[in-house]
Amino acid sequence: MENRTARLTLLIDPSKKRIFEEICASQDLTPSQVVRRLIRQYILEHAQGRELPEWLRNRSSAERDSR
């Protein structure tokens, strides 16, 4: 299971942040939910043979199936 204790801080243009937050809200998602999903997708696409935890692989399969 994921351990949600790490914090990621990033700088983003204020207008992009505002638009991002508006889109997230319109989809009833928090910005954190969307960023976590993007990070998981990026890891899976660029893992290049790295050993990934089963929960990460299984979760991505469930997300693909729900689309």
DSSP file (Angstrom, degrees, kcal/mol; ACC not computed):
  #  RESIDUE AA STRUCTURE BP1 BP2  ACC     N-H-->O    O-->H-N    N-H-->O    O-->H-N    TCO  KAPPA ALPHA  PHI   PSI    X-CA   Y-CA   Z-CA
    1    1 A M              0   0    0      0, 0.0     2,-0.1     0, 0.0    55,-0.1   0.000 360.0 360.0 360.0 149.9    0.0    0.0    0.0
    2    2 A E        -     0   0    0     53,-0.1     2,-0.7     1,-0.1     0, 0.0  -0.374 360.0-141.8 -67.7 144.0    1.1    3.5   -0.7
    3    3 A N    >   -     0   0    0     -2,-0.1     2,-1.3     1,-0.0     3,-0.6  -0.934  11.3-161.7-107.3 108.8    2.7    5.5    2.2
    4    4 A R  T 3   +     0   0    0     -2,-0.7    -2,-0.0     1,-0.2    -1,-0.0  -0.391  58.6 102.9 -93.4  58.8    1.5    9.1    1.9
    5    5 A T  T 3   +     0   0    0     -2,-1.3    -1,-0.2     2,-0.0     2,-0.2   0.592  53.6  92.8-112.5 -15.0    4.1   10.8    4.0
    6    6 A A    <   -     0   0    0     -3,-0.6     2,-0.4     2,-0.0     0, 0.0  -0.542  61.1-148.4 -83.6 147.1    6.4   12.4    1.4
    7    7 A R        -     0   0    0     -2,-0.2     2,-0.5     2,-0.0    -2,-0.0  -0.939   5.5-161.1-116.7 137.1    5.8   15.9    0.3
    8    8 A L        -     0   0    0     -2,-0.4     2,-0.5     2,-0.0    -2,-0.0  -0.977   7.9-166.6-118.0 120.2    6.5   17.2   -3.2
    9    9 A T        +     0   0    0     -2,-0.5     2,-0.3     2,-0.0    -2,-0.0  -0.909  13.0 171.1-108.5 131.6    6.8   21.0   -3.6
   10   10 A L        -     0   0    0     -2,-0.5     2,-0.4     2,-0.0    -2,-0.0  -0.966  29.2-127.3-138.5 156.6    6.9   22.6   -7.1
   11   11 A L        +     0   0    0     -2,-0.3     2,-0.3     0, 0.0    -2,-0.0  -0.861  32.2 172.4-103.1 136.3    6.7   26.0   -8.6
   12   12 A I        -     0   0    0     -2,-0.4    -2,-0.0     0, 0.0     5,-0.0  -0.991  41.6 -92.7-143.7 148.0    4.1   26.7  -11.2
   13   13 A D     >  -     0   0    0     -2,-0.3     4,-2.4     1,-0.1     3,-0.3  -0.367  38.1-126.6 -57.7 133.5    2.9   29.8  -13.1
   14   14 A P  H  > S+     0   0    0      0, 0.0     4,-2.3     0, 0.0     5,-0.2   0.843 107.9  51.9 -56.5 -36.6   -0.1   31.2  -11.2
   15   15 A S  H  > S+     0   0    0      2,-0.2     4,-2.2     1,-0.2     5,-0.2   0.894 110.2  48.3 -70.0 -37.2   -2.4   31.3  -14.2
   16   16 A K  H  > S+     0   0    0     -3,-0.3     4,-2.8     2,-0.2    -1,-0.2   0.903 111.1  51.8 -65.7 -40.1   -1.6   27.6  -14.9
   17   17 A K  H  X S+     0   0    0     -4,-2.4     4,-2.7     2,-0.2    -2,-0.2   0.923 109.6  49.1 -61.3 -45.0   -2.3   26.7  -11.3
   18   18 A R  H  X S+     0   0    0     -4,-2.3     4,-2.2     2,-0.2    -2,-0.2   0.927 113.7  45.4 -61.4 -46.5   -5.6   28.5  -11.4
   19   19 A I  H  X S+     0   0    0     -4,-2.2     4,-2.5     2,-0.2     5,-0.2   0.918 113.0  51.2 -63.5 -43.8   -6.7   26.8  -14.6
   20   20 A F  H  X S+     0   0    0     -4,-2.8     4,-2.6     1,-0.2    -2,-0.2   0.928 111.1  47.5 -58.7 -47.2   -5.5   23.4  -13.2
   21   21 A E  H  X S+     0   0    0     -4,-2.7     4,-2.5     1,-0.2    -1,-0.2   0.878 111.0  51.7 -64.2 -38.0   -7.5   23.9  -10.0
   22   22 A E  H  X S+     0   0    0     -4,-2.2     4,-2.1    -5,-0.2    -1,-0.2   0.921 111.6  46.4 -63.3 -44.1  -10.6   24.9  -11.9
   23   23 A I  H  X S+     0   0    0     -4,-2.5     4,-1.1     2,-0.2    -2,-0.2   0.923 112.3  50.4 -66.0 -43.9  -10.4   21.8  -14.1
   24   24 A C  H ><>S+     0   0    0     -4,-2.6     5,-2.6     1,-0.2     3,-0.9   0.942 111.2  48.8 -57.7 -47.7   -9.8   19.5  -11.1
   25   25 A A  H ><5S+     0   0    0     -4,-2.5     3,-1.7     1,-0.3    -1,-0.2   0.881 106.0  56.6 -61.7 -38.3  -12.8   21.0   -9.3
   26   26 A S  H 3<5S+     0   0    0     -4,-2.1    -1,-0.3     1,-0.3    -2,-0.2   0.741 110.5  45.3 -66.4 -20.6  -15.0   20.6  -12.4
   27   27 A Q  T <<5S-     0   0    0     -4,-1.1    -1,-0.3    -3,-0.9    -2,-0.2   0.244 116.3-115.4-102.8  10.6  -14.2   16.9  -12.3
   28   28 A D  T < 5S+     0   0    0     -3,-1.7     2,-0.3     1,-0.2    -3,-0.2   0.875  76.4 125.0  55.6  41.3  -14.7   16.6   -8.5
   29   29 A L      < -     0   0    0     -5,-2.6    -1,-0.2    -6,-0.1    -2,-0.2  -0.928  60.2-124.5-125.1 150.5  -11.0   15.8   -8.0
   30   30 A T     >  -     0   0    0     -2,-0.3     4,-1.9     1,-0.1     3,-0.2  -0.634  27.2-116.7 -86.5 154.8   -8.4   17.5   -5.8
   31   31 A P  H  > S+     0   0    0      0, 0.0     4,-2.6     0, 0.0     5,-0.2   0.876 117.1  56.9 -56.1 -36.3   -5.2   18.7   -7.5
   32   32 A S  H  > S+     0   0    0      1,-0.2     4,-2.6     2,-0.2     5,-0.2   0.899 103.8  51.8 -63.2 -40.5   -3.3   16.2   -5.3
   33   33 A Q  H  > S+     0   0    0     -3,-0.2     4,-2.1     1,-0.2    -1,-0.2   0.924 112.3  46.0 -60.3 -43.9   -5.4   13.3   -6.7
   34   34 A V  H  X S+     0   0    0     -4,-1.9     4,-2.5     2,-0.2    -2,-0.2   0.913 112.7  49.0 -67.4 -43.0   -4.6   14.3  -10.2
   35   35 A V  H  X S+     0   0    0     -4,-2.6     4,-2.6     2,-0.2    -2,-0.2   0.913 110.3  51.2 -64.4 -42.2   -0.9   14.8   -9.6
   36   36 A R  H  X S+     0   0    0     -4,-2.6     4,-2.5     1,-0.2    -1,-0.2   0.916 111.0  48.9 -60.4 -41.8   -0.6   11.4   -7.9
   37   37 A R  H  X S+     0   0    0     -4,-2.1     4,-2.5    -5,-0.2    -2,-0.2   0.920 111.3  49.5 -62.6 -44.0   -2.4    9.8  -10.9
   38   38 A L  H  X S+     0   0    0     -4,-2.5     4,-2.5     1,-0.2    -2,-0.2   0.902 111.0  49.7 -61.9 -41.5    0.0   11.6  -13.3
   39   39 A I  H  X S+     0   0    0     -4,-2.6     4,-2.7     2,-0.2    -2,-0.2   0.924 110.3  49.9 -65.0 -44.1    3.1   10.5  -11.3
   40   40 A R  H  X S+     0   0    0     -4,-2.5     4,-2.5     1,-0.2    -2,-0.2   0.933 112.5  47.6 -58.8 -45.6    1.9    6.8  -11.3
   41   41 A Q  H  X S+     0   0    0     -4,-2.5     4,-2.3     1,-0.2    -2,-0.2   0.914 111.9  50.0 -61.7 -42.8    1.3    7.0  -15.0
   42   42 A Y  H  X S+     0   0    0     -4,-2.5     4,-1.8     2,-0.2    -1,-0.2   0.918 110.4  49.8 -62.9 -44.1    4.8    8.5  -15.6
   43   43 A I  H  X S+     0   0    0     -4,-2.7     4,-0.8     1,-0.2     3,-0.2   0.944 112.4  47.3 -59.3 -48.4    6.5    5.9  -13.4
   44   44 A L  H  < S+     0   0    0     -4,-2.5     3,-0.4     1,-0.2     4,-0.2   0.876 114.3  46.7 -63.3 -37.9    4.7    3.0  -15.3
   45   45 A E  H  < S+     0   0    0     -4,-2.3    -1,-0.2     1,-0.2    -2,-0.2   0.772 124.4  31.0 -74.7 -25.8    5.6    4.5  -18.7
   46   46 A H  H  < S+     0   0    0     -4,-1.8    -1,-0.2    -3,-0.2    -2,-0.2   0.203  80.2 110.1-120.5  15.4    9.2    5.2  -17.9
   47   47 A A    ><  -     0   0    0     -4,-0.8     3,-1.5    -3,-0.4    -1,-0.1   0.783  58.9-159.1 -65.1 -27.2   10.2    2.5  -15.4
   48   48 A Q  T 3  S-     0   0    0      1,-0.3    -1,-0.1    -4,-0.2    -3,-0.1   0.907  71.4 -39.1  47.5  55.0   12.4    0.8  -18.0
   49   49 A G  T 3  S+     0   0    0      1,-0.2    -1,-0.3     3,-0.0    -2,-0.1   0.456  96.9 149.2  81.8   0.0   12.5   -2.6  -16.4
   50   50 A R    <   -     0   0    0     -3,-1.5     2,-0.5     1,-0.1    -1,-0.2  -0.351  57.6-103.8 -64.7 148.3   12.7   -1.4  -12.8
   51   51 A E        -     0   0    0     -4,-0.0    -1,-0.1    -2,-0.0     0, 0.0  -0.633  43.7-165.1 -72.3 121.0   11.0   -3.6  -10.2
   52   52 A L        -     0   0    0     -2,-0.5     5,-0.0     1,-0.0    -8,-0.0  -0.855  25.9-100.6-111.1 146.4    7.8   -1.9   -9.2
   53   53 A P    >>  -     0   0    0      0, 0.0     4,-1.8     0, 0.0     3,-0.7  -0.310  29.8-122.8 -61.6 146.7    5.6   -2.8   -6.2
   54   54 A E  H 3> S+     0   0    0      1,-0.2     4,-3.2     2,-0.2     5,-0.3   0.875 110.1  59.7 -60.3 -38.4    2.6   -5.0   -7.0
   55   55 A W  H 3> S+     0   0    0      1,-0.2     4,-1.8     2,-0.2    -1,-0.2   0.831 105.6  49.7 -61.9 -30.2    0.2   -2.4   -5.6
   56   56 A L  H <> S+     0   0    0     -3,-0.7     4,-1.7     2,-0.2    -1,-0.2   0.917 113.4  44.3 -73.4 -43.5    1.4    0.1   -8.1
   57   57 A R  H  X S+     0   0    0     -4,-1.8     4,-1.6     2,-0.2    -2,-0.2   0.923 116.4  46.9 -65.6 -44.1    1.1   -2.3  -11.1
   58   58 A N  H  X S+     0   0    0     -4,-3.2     4,-2.1     1,-0.2    -2,-0.2   0.888 109.8  52.7 -66.3 -40.0   -2.4   -3.5   -9.9
   59   59 A R  H  X S+     0   0    0     -4,-1.8     4,-2.0    -5,-0.3    -1,-0.2   0.890 107.6  51.3 -64.6 -39.0   -3.7    0.0   -9.3
   60   60 A S  H  X S+     0   0    0     -4,-1.7     4,-2.1     1,-0.2    -1,-0.2   0.866 108.6  52.1 -67.6 -35.0   -2.7    1.1  -12.8
   61   61 A S  H  X S+     0   0    0     -4,-1.6     4,-2.3     2,-0.2    -2,-0.2   0.915 109.3  49.2 -65.1 -42.7   -4.5   -1.9  -14.3
   62   62 A A  H  X S+     0   0    0     -4,-2.1     4,-1.4     1,-0.2    -2,-0.2   0.883 110.3  51.2 -64.6 -37.9   -7.7   -1.1  -12.3
   63   63 A E  H  < S+     0   0    0     -4,-2.0     4,-0.4     2,-0.2    -1,-0.2   0.904 110.2  48.8 -66.2 -40.6   -7.5    2.6  -13.5
   64   64 A R  H >< S+     0   0    0     -4,-2.1     3,-1.2     1,-0.2    -2,-0.2   0.910 110.5  51.3 -63.9 -41.4   -7.2    1.5  -17.1
   65   65 A D  H 3< S+     0   0    0     -4,-2.3    -1,-0.2     1,-0.2    -2,-0.2   0.780 104.3  58.0 -66.7 -27.3  -10.1   -0.9  -16.8
   66   66 A S  T 3<        0   0    0     -4,-1.4    -1,-0.2     1,-0.2    -2,-0.2   0.534 360.0 360.0 -82.6  -5.0  -12.3    1.8  -15.3
   67   67 A R    <         0   0    0     -3,-1.2    -1,-0.2    -4,-0.4    -2,-0.1   0.479 360.0 360.0 -82.3 360.0  -11.9    4.1  -18.4
